[in-house]
Amino acid sequence: FHAMDTLHKNVYDISKAISALVPQGGPVLCRDEMEEWSASEANLFEEALEKYGKDFTDIQQDFLPWKSLTSIIEYYYMWKTTDRYVQQVR
């Protein structure tokens, strides 16, 4: 609905509407969030997940207190799309 409203506000000029919808630096991909995690943080996350399962509050408190709860949850759902997750499930 937001996209249609933006298109209307830009007098149905698609290129102007797209410019209004996409941030100046280009689109932000979900995977960009993963780049903010170091390899050691990723290892800590996997260790914590083994210990606590999806109890993200405990993961944050005991393993990653410098990360926000939101960041940990977002990372979890992105992590599930990686090869590392697939290898662990097997």
N, C-alpha and C positions, 0 to 999 in steps of 0.2 A: 504494500500500500504506500509506503514511503517513497518508493521509486516512481510510482505513478504520479504522486503529488509533486515530486521534483520535476518530472517531465512536464506536467501541466504548468508549473511555475516558470519553466524555461521555454514556454510557448511551443512545446512539442519539438524543440530542437534537441535531437538525441545526443549530439556531441557535447552540447552545453550541459545537459542533464547528467551525463556520465561524468563530466568534469566536476560537477557539484557533488556527486556521490562518492567519487574516489578521492582519498586524501592526497594532498600535494606531493608527498614522497612516493606515491604509488600505493597499490593495495597492500594491506597487512595480512600476511598469510598466517594461519593458525600455527604452522610449524615454526614461525619466528620465535614463539614462546620457548620452544625447546632449546634454542641457541643460547638462551640466558642461563642455562644449567651447565655447569662444568661436568666433566667425566666423573670426578669424585662425588659430586652431588647426585648424579644419576645412579652411581653405585650405592650410595647411602639410601636413596629412595627405594631401590630394589631390595636392599637388605631390610629396610623398614617394612616394606610391603609383605615380605616373607614373614616377618615377625607379627605384624598387626593386621594384616589383611587390608581392607579398605577403611580402617579407622584412621581417617586423615588427621584428626585432632591429635591422637597419640603419635602419629608419624611426625607431625610438626613439633610437638613438645619434646620428643626424645631424640629425633634425628636431624630435623631441619628447622630449628627455631628462627632462623633468619629469613625463611621463606614464608610468604603469607599463605593462609589456608586456601584461598582462591587459586593461587599460583600452583600449589601442590595438586589440587583437584584437576585443574586444567592440564597440568603435566601428565597426570595419570591417564586421562582420556587420550591425549596425544601419544603417550608411551604405548598404549594398547594397539596403535597402528604401526608400530615399529617391528623390525625383524627380531630385536631382542625379546620382545614379548612373545612372538610366535615361537621362538626357540625355547623359551621357558615353559610354554604351554605343552609342548611335545614331550 
